[in-house]
Amino acid sequence: MWVRVSDGEPVVVTALDAETAASVLPGDLRERLGEFTEWGGSTEREGSAGLARADLLITGWGSPALTGEFLAAAPRLRAVFHAAGSVKWLVTPAVWERGIVVSSAAEANAGPVSDYAFALITLAAKRALATVAAYATHGRDGWPDSRERRGGDGLTVGVIGASRIGRRVMDRLRASDAGYRILLHDPYAAGSVDLETLCGNSAIITLHAPELPETRHLLNAERLALIPDGGTVINTARGSLIDTDALTRECASGRLDAFLDVTEPEPLERGHQLLSLPNVMVTPHIAGAQGGEVRRLGAWVVEEIERWVRGLPLSGRVERSELHRLA
């Protein structure tokens, strides 16, 4: 039985640009949404008139922050459904003061990120970057001989952050035939080891922690120096977790390799040394949902809105008390 929250069906409005809205909510998902809501258009087209009718708001990349001024134009707004991951930049105290419910599709976005991170771990286990560079420079003579070849079997992977993505990555590592050993650092998780132990004993380190004052430069010069020679650092979380200058020095020396989907600053300035080192691969923040994957976020939002309309618990609800330690 539907839970009616206003006269008729709740009005849903998007705060997405037309291109993003078309990717996140293609025709079939919009049709499904129309089975239990009334479509109110977008703030891009309708402006404050659309907000004035909105019971529910769909946000995502490029949406404006939900400031008091923004919310004043949306007196009926009851809930916000974020078709992306982090809501830290989106949500302001005014949202909580109004009692507006916030839900994030971070779980849906975690799938592509964990897939990407696991793929990079697989490449790192075989030291693919160093091998590619040697092959490109020396041809057949650059191929590693049997004594130099390294696979993943038995390697120790250090996971920093038992976030939803970090947990998925660990599940993938445990299920792998490679027999990876896992070390975890997370102050909120059982079985956590200190960072010095993790760095000193991990051939590969993958970061999945949130950006907080206390996580800034978790991998500083001292901890990077503890990583064994030939180790690899993978960052698909936030660039601020690593001291960029210290990592650049380690990679420039050839001692460490790195796969970086995020950096500090982001983007790196043109000509930055990390962009040209043969043992470093820098990608422009592509680990999350891309292309056709973005539809997953829309499908999740539609399902979440249906749960809200039916009065069921939300699967991605963000609580104010937990916001400070989320990504």
SULHUPE-V364800 format. One record per backbone hydrogen bond with DSSP energy under -0.5 kcal/mol. CO is the residue of the C=O (numbers start at 1). NH is the residue of the N-H. E is the energy in kcal/mol with one decimal. If there is no record, write none. Layout:
CO_NH_E, CO_NH_E
//
This chain:
2_4_-0.8, 8_6_-0.7, 10_12_-0.5, 10_38_-2.8, 11_55_-2.5, 11_56_-2.5, 12_40_-3.1, 13_58_-2.6, 14_43_-2.8, 17_21_-2.8, 18_22_-2.0, 19_23_-1.5, 20_24_-2.9, 21_25_-2.7, 26_29_-0.7, 26_30_-2.3, 27_31_-2.4, 28_32_-2.0, 29_33_-2.5, 30_34_-1.7, 32_35_-1.6, 33_36_-1.5, 33_37_-1.0, 37_39_-0.5, 38_12_-2.7, 41_14_-2.2, 42_46_-3.3, 43_47_-1.5, 46_49_-1.3, 47_50_-0.6, 47_51_-1.7, 48_52_-2.1, 49_53_-0.7, 50_53_-1.0, 50_54_-0.7, 51_54_-1.0, 55_78_-3.4, 55_79_-1.3, 56_13_-2.3, 57_59_-0.6, 57_81_-3.1, 58_15_-3.2, 59_83_-3.3, 60_63_-2.0, 65_67_-1.9, 66_92_-0.6, 67_71_-2.7, 68_72_-1.7, 69_73_-0.7, 70_73_-1.1, 71_74_-1.9, 74_77_-1.4, 78_101_-2.3, 79_57_-2.0, 80_82_-0.5, 80_103_-2.2, 81_59_-2.0, 81_83_-0.7, 82_84_-1.6, 82_105_-2.2, 84_105_-0.8, 87_91_-2.7, 90_66_-3.0, 92_95_-1.8, 92_96_-0.8, 93_97_-2.4, 94_98_-1.5, 95_100_-2.1, 96_99_-1.2, 101_80_-3.0, 102_318_-3.0, 103_82_-3.2, 104_107_-0.5, 105_108_-0.5, 105_109_-2.0, 106_110_-1.4, 107_111_-0.7, 108_111_-0.5, 108_112_-0.5, 109_113_-1.4, 110_114_-2.7, 111_115_-2.3, 112_116_-2.3, 113_117_-2.8, 114_118_-2.4, 115_119_-2.1, 116_120_-2.2, 117_121_-2.2, 118_122_-2.2, 119_123_-2.0, 120_124_-2.9, 121_125_-2.5, 122_126_-1.0, 123_126_-0.5, 123_128_-2.3, 124_127_-1.7, 127_131_-1.9, 128_132_-2.8, 129_133_-2.2, 130_134_-2.2, 131_135_-2.5, 132_136_-2.7, 133_137_-1.7, 134_138_-2.8, 135_139_-2.1, 138_141_-1.5, 139_142_-2.0, 140_143_-1.4, 145_148_-1.4, 145_149_-1.3, 152_155_-2.4, 155_157_-0.5, 155_181_-2.8, 156_158_-0.5, 156_203_-1.8, 156_204_-1.5, 157_159_-0.6, 157_183_-2.3, 158_160_-0.6, 158_206_-2.8, 159_161_-0.8, 159_185_-2.4, 160_208_-3.5, 161_163_-0.6, 163_167_-3.0, 164_168_-1.4, 165_169_-2.6, 166_170_-2.2, 167_171_-2.2, 168_172_-2.2, 169_173_-2.4, 170_174_-2.5, 171_175_-1.8, 172_176_-0.9, 173_176_-0.6, 173_180_-0.5, 176_179_-1.0, 178_154_-2.2, 181_157_-3.3, 183_159_-3.4, 184_193_-3.1, 185_161_-2.1, 186_189_-2.0, 189_192_-1.0, 194_198_-2.3, 195_199_-3.0, 196_200_-2.2, 197_201_-0.9, 198_201_-0.7, 198_202_-0.6, 199_202_-0.7, 199_228_-0.5, 203_232_-2.0, 204_158_-3.4, 205_234_-3.2, 206_160_-2.5, 207_236_-1.0, 210_212_-0.9, 212_215_-1.1, 212_216_-0.7, 213_216_-0.7, 215_218_-1.5, 218_220_-1.2, 219_243_-2.4, 220_224_-2.8, 221_225_-1.8, 222_226_-0.5, 223_226_-0.9, 223_227_-0.7, 224_227_-1.0, 228_231_-1.7, 231_257_-2.6, 232_205_-2.6, 233_259_-2.5, 234_207_-2.3, 235_261_-2.8, 235_262_-0.9, 238_241_-1.6, 239_242_-1.7, 240_217_-3.4, 241_219_-2.6, 242_244_-1.0, 243_247_-2.5, 244_248_-2.6, 245_249_-2.0, 246_250_-2.0, 247_251_-2.7, 248_252_-2.8, 249_253_-1.5, 250_255_-1.3, 250_256_-1.2, 251_254_-1.1, 255_230_-3.0, 257_233_-2.1, 258_281_-2.3, 259_235_-2.4, 259_261_-0.5, 260_283_-2.6, 261_285_-1.5, 269_272_-1.9, 272_275_-1.5, 273_276_-1.5, 273_277_-1.1, 277_280_-1.4, 279_258_-1.9, 281_260_-3.0, 281_283_-0.5, 283_285_-2.0, 290_293_-2.7, 291_294_-1.6, 292_295_-1.1, 293_296_-1.9, 293_297_-0.6, 294_297_-1.0, 294_298_-1.3, 295_299_-2.7, 296_300_-2.2, 297_301_-2.3, 298_302_-2.6, 299_303_-2.1, 300_304_-2.5, 301_305_-2.9, 302_306_-2.1, 303_307_-2.0, 304_308_-2.2, 305_309_-2.8, 306_310_-2.2, 307_311_-0.5, 307_312_-3.0, 308_311_-1.1, 309_3_-1.8, 316_104_-2.4, 317_319_-0.5, 319_322_-1.3, 319_323_-1.0, 320_323_-0.7, 322_325_-1.3, 323_326_-1.5
//
